[in-house]
């Protein structure tokens, strides 16, 4: 079984692009991805000390940015924030030979 065969679910990702001048963030165009989505509620603490309860853990082969938004399903018409979840934490790992890289995203 390959890592690619485990990523069977569609998701839509919006990368943060810049400050919008009103105290918020503008986002790049939506990007569809294939991911492994696991609903998971867990109390965690971010690198900057903020406590939060996760909604899901996502595994993908693309590096996603913290503070980006992710929506379950392929929905390029949706708009963040308001639809989907904010990316609170990201992690990267690889196998010893470096041939497989896994990006874990916590929402």
C-alpha positions as CSV (number, residue, x, y, z in Angstrom):
1,X,0.0,0.0,0.0
2,X,1.4,3.4,-1.0
3,X,1.1,6.7,0.8
4,X,-0.7,8.1,-2.2
5,X,-3.4,5.4,-2.0
6,X,-4.2,6.6,1.6
7,X,-5.0,10.1,0.4
8,X,-8.5,9.5,-1.0
9,X,-10.5,12.4,0.2
10,X,-10.8,15.8,-1.5
11,X,-10.1,19.1,0.4
12,X,-9.8,22.7,-0.6
13,X,-7.0,24.9,0.6
14,X,-6.6,28.7,0.8
15,X,-3.0,29.9,1.5
16,X,-2.7,33.2,3.4
17,X,-1.4,35.8,1.0
18,X,-1.3,39.3,2.7
19,X,-2.8,41.6,5.2
20,X,-6.1,43.0,3.8
21,X,-5.7,46.5,5.4
22,X,-8.6,45.9,7.8
23,X,-6.9,43.8,10.4
24,X,-7.5,40.5,8.6
25,X,-5.8,38.4,6.0
26,X,-6.4,38.0,2.2
27,X,-6.1,34.5,0.7
28,X,-4.8,33.1,-2.5
29,X,-7.0,31.3,-5.0
30,X,-8.4,27.9,-3.7
31,X,-6.4,24.8,-4.4
32,X,-8.0,21.3,-4.5
33,X,-6.0,18.6,-2.8
34,X,-6.2,14.9,-2.1
35,X,-5.8,14.2,1.7
36,X,-6.4,11.8,4.5
37,X,-8.8,13.6,6.8
38,X,-9.3,12.4,10.4
39,X,-11.9,14.1,12.6
40,X,-10.1,14.4,15.9
41,X,-10.8,16.5,19.0
42,X,-7.8,17.0,21.2
43,X,-6.6,19.8,23.5
44,X,-3.3,21.1,22.2
45,X,-1.0,24.1,22.6
46,X,0.5,26.0,19.6
47,X,4.2,27.0,19.5
48,X,3.3,30.5,20.7
49,X,1.5,29.1,23.8
50,X,-2.1,29.4,22.6
51,X,-4.4,26.6,23.9
52,X,-7.0,25.2,21.5
53,X,-9.1,22.1,20.8
54,X,-8.4,20.6,17.4
55,X,-11.2,19.7,14.9
56,X,-9.3,17.4,12.6
57,X,-5.9,16.1,11.6
58,X,-5.1,16.1,7.9
59,X,-2.3,14.3,6.1
60,X,-1.2,15.5,2.6
61,X,1.8,15.7,0.4
62,X,1.9,19.5,0.1
63,X,3.3,21.9,2.6
64,X,0.4,24.0,3.9
65,X,0.8,27.3,5.7
66,X,-0.1,27.9,9.3
67,X,-3.1,30.4,9.3
68,X,-4.3,29.1,5.9
69,X,-7.8,27.5,5.7
70,X,-8.8,24.0,4.7
71,X,-12.3,22.8,3.8
72,X,-13.3,19.2,3.5
73,X,-14.4,18.5,-0.1
74,X,-13.8,20.2,-3.4
75,X,-15.5,23.6,-3.1
76,X,-13.7,26.4,-5.0
77,X,-16.8,28.6,-4.5
78,X,-16.5,28.7,-0.7
79,X,-14.7,31.6,1.0
80,X,-12.5,31.6,4.1
81,X,-12.9,32.4,6.9
82,X,-16.4,31.2,7.7
83,X,-16.3,27.9,5.7
84,X,-13.7,25.4,6.6
85,X,-11.1,25.4,9.4
86,X,-8.0,27.5,10.2
87,X,-4.7,25.7,10.2
88,X,-3.3,25.9,13.7
89,X,-0.3,23.7,13.5
90,X,1.8,22.0,10.8
91,X,4.4,19.2,11.0
92,X,6.7,17.6,8.4
93,X,8.2,14.2,8.6
94,X,9.9,11.8,6.1
95,X,11.0,8.2,5.9
96,X,14.7,7.5,6.5
97,X,15.6,7.5,2.8
98,X,13.7,10.7,2.2
99,X,11.6,9.3,-0.6
100,X,8.3,9.9,1.3
101,X,7.4,13.2,2.9
102,X,4.3,13.5,5.0
103,X,2.8,16.8,6.0
104,X,0.5,16.7,9.0
105,X,-1.9,19.6,9.5
106,X,-3.9,20.2,12.7
107,X,-7.1,22.2,12.3
